[in-house]
Amino acid sequence: MTSRYDIIRRVLGSIGVLIFGAVVVALLSPGGLGTTMPVRVTSGESASVFREVNEAVADAPPWVGSVVDVAGDGLLIVLGLLLVWTVLRQRDARTVAGVLLVGGGTVIAYGVSEALKLVVDEERPCRVLPGVEVIAHCPAIGDWSFPSNHATLAAGLGVGIALLRPRLAAIALPLAPAAGLARVAAGVHYPHDVLAGAVLGATLVIAILLIANPFATRAVGVLFKGRDFDERQSAWLKV
């Protein structure tokens, strides 16, 4: 039975994580709130790093560009398969509930990312920076850059998998930044887009797991009673 103190601790922890994520994303935002014109980032540290990564890919052998082109979507597929494998490998109530929450939290994070795009209206680097080597297709005008949806999804899945199955952390966690880096290398996102998306996805999934996992575990245990499910809590939730 979850105590009142534990519920309060989880709620406060979840709120703290969400506030931290919101502050970081706000600090990374290039502006756009309250303006009608799209934001064009043509200078600064993020634009400089973008150019360095993009130029490195342009100077690399042709096969590197091919890998970059498919890496963004491909790594998301791998992370999705890892999440599915997690629940197939260990089908207890805590894992099933966690997988459902990670999947749902990642979808919610994607929705928030899409909403932020409409608020910030940041132009893609492939549309505003001259001489950019565009490996992937440059999205049309109106498909905004901040934050990165790929980074949001990758971080949500990667962090969620690592929390549910710590043994997979060495695989899942590196895949998330790799997916974001691929989008920068492809010429369609700035580094600050990717970092903001990663923070958004990770903090939302952590907050949802922190506050909802015990209740979701109990619900799954009741729903599938007698089907080899239990209500074991993971060590990170007991700290």
C-alpha positions as a Markdown table, in Angstrom:
| # | Residue | x | y | z |
|---|---|---|---|---|
| 1 | Met | 0.0 | 0.0 | 0.0 |
| 2 | Thr | 1.4 | 3.4 | -1.0 |
| 3 | Ser | 1.7 | 5.7 | 2.0 |
| 4 | Arg | 0.6 | 9.3 | 2.0 |
| 5 | Tyr | 4.2 | 10.4 | 2.6 |
| 6 | Asp | 5.3 | 8.4 | -0.4 |
| 7 | Ile | 2.6 | 9.9 | -2.6 |
| 8 | Ile | 3.6 | 13.4 | -1.5 |
| 9 | Arg | 7.3 | 12.6 | -2.1 |
| 10 | Arg | 6.5 | 11.3 | -5.6 |
| 11 | Val | 4.3 | 14.3 | -6.5 |
| 12 | Leu | 6.9 | 16.8 | -5.3 |
| 13 | Gly | 9.7 | 14.9 | -7.1 |
| 14 | Ser | 7.6 | 14.8 | -10.3 |
| 15 | Ile | 6.9 | 18.5 | -10.1 |
| 16 | Gly | 10.5 | 19.3 | -9.5 |
| 17 | Val | 11.6 | 17.3 | -12.6 |
| 18 | Leu | 9.0 | 19.0 | -14.7 |
| 19 | Ile | 10.0 | 22.5 | -13.5 |
| 20 | Phe | 13.7 | 21.7 | -14.2 |
| 21 | Gly | 12.8 | 20.5 | -17.7 |
| 22 | Ala | 10.7 | 23.5 | -18.4 |
| 23 | Val | 13.4 | 25.9 | -17.3 |
| 24 | Val | 16.1 | 24.2 | -19.4 |
| 25 | Val | 13.9 | 24.2 | -22.5 |
| 26 | Ala | 13.0 | 27.8 | -22.0 |
| 27 | Leu | 16.7 | 28.8 | -21.7 |
| 28 | Leu | 17.4 | 26.9 | -24.9 |
| 29 | Ser | 14.6 | 28.5 | -26.8 |
| 30 | Pro | 15.8 | 31.0 | -29.5 |
| 31 | Gly | 12.8 | 33.2 | -28.8 |
| 32 | Gly | 9.6 | 33.4 | -30.8 |
| 33 | Leu | 7.1 | 33.9 | -28.0 |
| 34 | Gly | 4.9 | 36.9 | -28.7 |
| 35 | Thr | 6.3 | 37.5 | -32.2 |
| 36 | Thr | 4.7 | 36.9 | -35.6 |
| 37 | Met | 7.9 | 36.5 | -37.6 |
| 38 | Pro | 9.7 | 33.2 | -37.8 |
| 39 | Val | 13.0 | 33.0 | -35.8 |
| 40 | Arg | 16.1 | 32.7 | -37.9 |
| 41 | Val | 19.2 | 31.5 | -36.1 |
| 42 | Thr | 22.3 | 32.5 | -38.2 |
| 43 | Ser | 24.9 | 33.1 | -35.5 |
| 44 | Gly | 25.9 | 32.0 | -32.0 |
| 45 | Glu | 27.4 | 28.9 | -30.5 |
| 46 | Ser | 24.7 | 26.5 | -31.7 |
| 47 | Ala | 24.9 | 27.7 | -35.3 |
| 48 | Ser | 28.8 | 27.3 | -35.1 |
| 49 | Val | 28.6 | 23.8 | -33.8 |
| 50 | Phe | 26.0 | 22.9 | -36.4 |
| 51 | Arg | 28.3 | 24.1 | -39.2 |
| 52 | Glu | 31.2 | 22.1 | -37.8 |
| 53 | Val | 29.2 | 18.9 | -37.7 |
| 54 | Asn | 27.6 | 19.5 | -41.1 |
| 55 | Glu | 31.0 | 20.3 | -42.7 |
| 56 | Ala | 32.5 | 17.1 | -41.2 |
| 57 | Val | 29.8 | 15.0 | -42.8 |
| 58 | Ala | 30.1 | 16.8 | -46.1 |
| 59 | Asp | 33.9 | 16.0 | -46.2 |
| 60 | Ala | 33.4 | 12.4 | -45.1 |
| 61 | Pro | 33.1 | 9.4 | -47.5 |
| 62 | Pro | 29.7 | 9.1 | -49.3 |
| 63 | Trp | 28.6 | 6.1 | -47.1 |
| 64 | Val | 28.6 | 8.4 | -44.1 |
| 65 | Gly | 25.9 | 10.5 | -45.6 |
| 66 | Ser | 23.8 | 7.4 | -46.3 |
| 67 | Val | 24.2 | 6.3 | -42.7 |
| 68 | Val | 23.2 | 9.7 | -41.4 |
| 69 | Asp | 20.2 | 9.8 | -43.7 |
| 70 | Val | 18.6 | 6.7 | -42.1 |
| 71 | Ala | 20.1 | 6.9 | -38.6 |
| 72 | Gly | 17.4 | 9.3 | -37.2 |
| 73 | Asp | 14.4 | 7.1 | -38.0 |
| 74 | Gly | 16.4 | 3.9 | -37.7 |
| 75 | Leu | 17.5 | 4.5 | -34.1 |
| 76 | Leu | 14.0 | 5.4 | -33.1 |
| 77 | Ile | 12.9 | 2.0 | -34.4 |
| 78 | Val | 15.6 | 0.2 | -32.5 |
| 79 | Leu | 14.6 | 2.0 | -29.3 |
| 80 | Gly | 11.0 | 1.1 | -29.9 |
| 81 | Leu | 12.0 | -2.6 | -30.4 |
| 82 | Leu | 14.0 | -2.5 | -27.2 |
| 83 | Leu | 11.0 | -1.2 | -25.3 |
| 84 | Val | 8.9 | -4.0 | -26.7 |
| 85 | Trp | 11.6 | -6.6 | -25.9 |
| 86 | Thr | 11.7 | -5.3 | -22.3 |
| 87 | Val | 8.1 | -6.3 | -21.7 |
| 88 | Leu | 8.5 | -9.6 | -23.5 |
| 89 | Arg | 11.6 | -10.5 | -21.6 |
| 90 | Gln | 10.2 | -9.7 | -18.1 |
| 91 | Arg | 6.4 | -9.8 | -18.0 |
| 92 | Asp | 5.8 | -8.8 | -14.4 |
| 93 | Ala | 3.3 | -6.1 | -13.4 |
| 94 | Arg | 5.9 | -3.5 | -12.7 |
| 95 | Thr | 7.5 | -3.9 | -16.1 |
| 96 | Val | 4.3 | -4.0 | -18.0 |
| 97 | Ala | 3.1 | -0.9 | -16.2 |
| 98 | Gly | 6.4 | 0.9 | -16.8 |
| 99 | Val | 6.4 | 0.1 | -20.5 |
| 100 | Leu | 2.9 | 1.5 | -20.9 |
| 101 | Leu | 3.9 | 4.6 | -19.0 |
| 102 | Val | 7.1 | 5.1 | -21.0 |
| 103 | Gly | 5.2 | 4.7 | -24.2 |
| 104 | Gly | 2.4 | 7.0 | -23.1 |
| 105 | Gly | 4.9 | 9.6 | -21.7 |
| 106 | Thr | 6.9 | 9.6 | -24.9 |
| 107 | Val | 3.7 | 10.2 | -26.9 |
| 108 | Ile | 2.8 | 13.1 | -24.6 |
| 109 | Ala | 6.3 | 14.6 | -24.9 |
| 110 | Tyr | 5.9 | 14.4 | -28.7 |
| 111 | Gly | 2.6 | 16.3 | -28.5 |
| 112 | Val | 4.3 | 19.0 | -26.3 |
| 113 | Ser | 7.2 | 19.2 | -28.8 |
| 114 | Glu | 4.7 | 19.8 | -31.6 |
| 115 | Ala | 3.0 | 22.5 | -29.6 |
| 116 | Leu | 6.3 | 24.3 | -28.9 |
| 117 | Lys | 7.1 | 24.3 | -32.5 |
| 118 | Leu | 4.0 | 26.3 | -33.2 |
| 119 | Val | 4.9 | 28.8 | -30.5 |
| 120 | Val | 8.6 | 29.3 | -31.3 |
| 121 | Asp | 8.5 | 29.1 | -35.1 |
| 122 | Glu | 12.2 | 28.6 | -35.6 |
| 123 | Glu | 13.3 | 28.2 | -39.2 |
| 124 | Arg | 15.3 | 25.0 | -40.1 |
| 125 | Pro | 19.0 | 25.6 | -40.5 |
| 126 | Cys | 18.8 | 24.0 | -44.0 |
| 127 | Arg | 16.6 | 26.9 | -45.0 |
| 128 | Val | 18.5 | 29.9 | -43.5 |
| 129 | Leu | 22.2 | 29.0 | -43.4 |
| 130 | Pro | 24.0 | 29.2 | -46.8 |
| 131 | Gly | 26.2 | 26.4 | -48.0 |
| 132 | Val | 24.6 | 23.7 | -45.7 |
| 133 | Glu | 25.0 | 20.1 | -46.9 |
| 134 | Val | 21.5 | 18.7 | -46.5 |
| 135 | Ile | 21.7 | 14.9 | -46.3 |
| 136 | Ala | 18.0 | 14.4 | -45.4 |
| 137 | His | 15.1 | 16.1 | -47.1 |
| 138 | Cys | 14.8 | 19.7 | -45.8 |
| 139 | Pro | 11.2 | 20.1 | -44.5 |
| 140 | Ala | 9.0 | 22.7 | -46.1 |
| 141 | Ile | 8.3 | 26.1 | -44.7 |
| 142 | Gly | 6.0 | 25.8 | -41.7 |
| 143 | Asp | 7.6 | 22.6 | -40.4 |
| 144 | Trp | 9.6 | 24.3 | -37.6 |
| 145 | Ser | 12.9 | 23.3 | -36.0 |
| 146 | Phe | 12.6 | 23.8 | -32.2 |
| 147 | Pro | 12.5 | 21.4 | -30.5 |
| 148 | Ser | 13.6 | 18.3 | -32.3 |
| 149 | Asn | 10.8 | 15.6 | -32.4 |
| 150 | His | 13.4 | 12.9 | -33.0 |
| 151 | Ala | 15.4 | 13.9 | -30.0 |
| 152 | Thr | 12.2 | 14.1 | -27.9 |
| 153 | Leu | 11.1 | 10.6 | -28.8 |
| 154 | Ala | 14.6 | 9.1 | -28.6 |
| 155 | Ala | 15.3 | 10.6 | -25.1 |
| 156 | Gly | 11.9 | 9.5 | -23.8 |
| 157 | Leu | 12.4 | 6.0 | -25.0 |
| 158 | Gly | 16.0 | 5.7 | -24.1 |
| 159 | Val | 15.7 | 7.1 | -20.5 |
| 160 | Gly | 12.5 | 5.1 | -19.9 |
| 161 | Ile | 14.2 | 1.8 | -21.0 |
| 162 | Ala | 17.2 | 2.5 | -18.8 |
| 163 | Leu | 15.0 | 3.1 | -15.8 |
| 164 | Leu | 12.9 | 0.0 | -16.4 |
| 165 | Arg | 15.8 | -2.3 | -17.3 |
| 166 | Pro | 19.2 | -0.8 | -16.0 |
| 167 | Arg | 21.0 | -3.6 | -17.8 |
| 168 | Leu | 20.0 | -2.1 | -21.1 |
| 169 | Ala | 21.1 | 1.4 | -20.2 |
| 170 | Ala | 24.5 | 0.9 | -21.9 |
| 171 | Ile | 22.6 | 0.3 | -25.1 |
| 172 | Ala | 19.6 | 2.5 | -24.8 |
| 173 | Leu | 21.2 | 5.7 | -23.5 |
| 174 | Pro | 23.8 | 6.1 | -26.2 |
| 175 | Leu | 21.2 | 5.6 | -28.9 |
| 176 | Ala | 19.2 | 8.7 | -27.8 |
| 177 | Pro | 22.0 | 11.3 | -28.4 |
| 178 | Ala | 23.0 | 9.4 | -31.5 |
| 179 | Ala | 19.6 | 9.9 | -33.0 |
| 180 | Gly | 19.7 | 13.7 | -32.2 |
| 181 | Leu | 23.3 | 14.0 | -33.6 |
| 182 | Ala | 22.1 | 12.4 | -36.8 |
| 183 | Arg | 19.5 | 15.1 | -37.2 |
| 184 | Val | 22.2 | 17.8 | -36.8 |
| 185 | Ala | 24.5 | 16.0 | -39.2 |
| 186 | Ala | 21.7 | 15.7 | -41.7 |
| 187 | Gly | 21.3 | 19.5 | -41.8 |
| 188 | Val | 17.7 | 19.8 | -40.4 |
| 189 | His | 18.3 | 20.7 | -36.7 |
| 190 | Tyr | 20.5 | 22.9 | -34.6 |
| 191 | Pro | 22.2 | 21.4 | -31.5 |
| 192 | His | 20.0 | 23.5 | -29.2 |
| 193 | Asp | 16.9 | 21.9 | -30.9 |
| 194 | Val | 18.2 | 18.5 | -30.1 |
| 195 | Leu | 19.2 | 19.3 | -26.6 |
| 196 | Ala | 15.8 | 20.9 | -25.8 |
| 197 | Gly | 14.0 | 17.9 | -27.3 |
| 198 | Ala | 16.1 | 15.5 | -25.3 |
| 199 | Val | 15.4 | 17.3 | -22.0 |
| 200 | Leu | 11.7 | 17.5 | -22.8 |
| 201 | Gly | 11.4 | 13.8 | -23.6 |
| 202 | Ala | 13.5 | 12.6 | -20.7 |
| 203 | Thr | 12.0 | 14.8 | -18.0 |
| 204 | Leu | 8.4 | 14.0 | -19.0 |
| 205 | Val | 9.0 | 10.3 | -18.9 |
| 206 | Ile | 10.8 | 10.4 | -15.6 |
| 207 | Ala | 8.1 | 12.6 | -14.0 |
| 208 | Ile | 5.3 | 10.2 | -15.3 |
| 209 | Leu | 7.1 | 7.1 | -14.1 |
| 210 | Leu | 7.9 | 8.7 | -10.7 |
| 211 | Ile | 4.3 | 9.7 | -10.0 |
| 212 | Ala | 2.3 | 7.0 | -11.7 |
| 213 | Asn | 4.3 | 3.7 | -11.7 |
| 214 | Pro | 3.1 | 2.4 | -8.3 |
| 215 | Phe | -0.5 | 2.9 | -9.2 |
| 216 | Ala | -0.2 | 1.6 | -12.7 |
| 217 | Thr | 1.7 | -1.5 | -11.4 |
| 218 | Arg | -1.2 | -2.2 | -8.9 |
| 219 | Ala | -3.8 | -1.8 | -11.7 |
| 220 | Val | -1.9 | -4.1 | -14.1 |
| 221 | Gly | -1.5 | -6.6 | -11.3 |
| 222 | Val | -5.2 | -6.6 | -10.6 |
| 223 | Leu | -6.1 | -6.7 | -14.3 |
| 224 | Phe | -3.9 | -9.7 | -15.0 |
| 225 | Lys | -4.1 | -11.5 | -11.7 |
| 226 | Gly | -3.0 | -15.1 | -11.9 |
| 227 | Arg | -0.9 | -14.6 | -15.1 |
| 228 | Asp | 2.5 | -14.6 | -13.6 |
| 229 | Phe | 2.4 | -10.8 | -12.8 |
| 230 | Asp | 3.7 | -9.4 | -9.6 |
| 231 | Glu | 3.9 | -6.0 | -8.1 |
| 232 | Arg | 7.7 | -5.7 | -7.5 |
| 233 | Gln | 9.0 | -2.2 | -7.4 |
| 234 | Ser | 12.2 | -1.4 | -9.1 |
| 235 | Ala | 15.1 | -0.3 | -6.9 |
| 236 | Trp | 15.2 | 3.3 | -8.3 |
| 237 | Leu | 11.6 | 3.9 | -7.3 |
| 238 | Lys | 12.4 | 2.7 | -3.7 |
| 239 | Val | 15.2 | 5.2 | -3.1 |
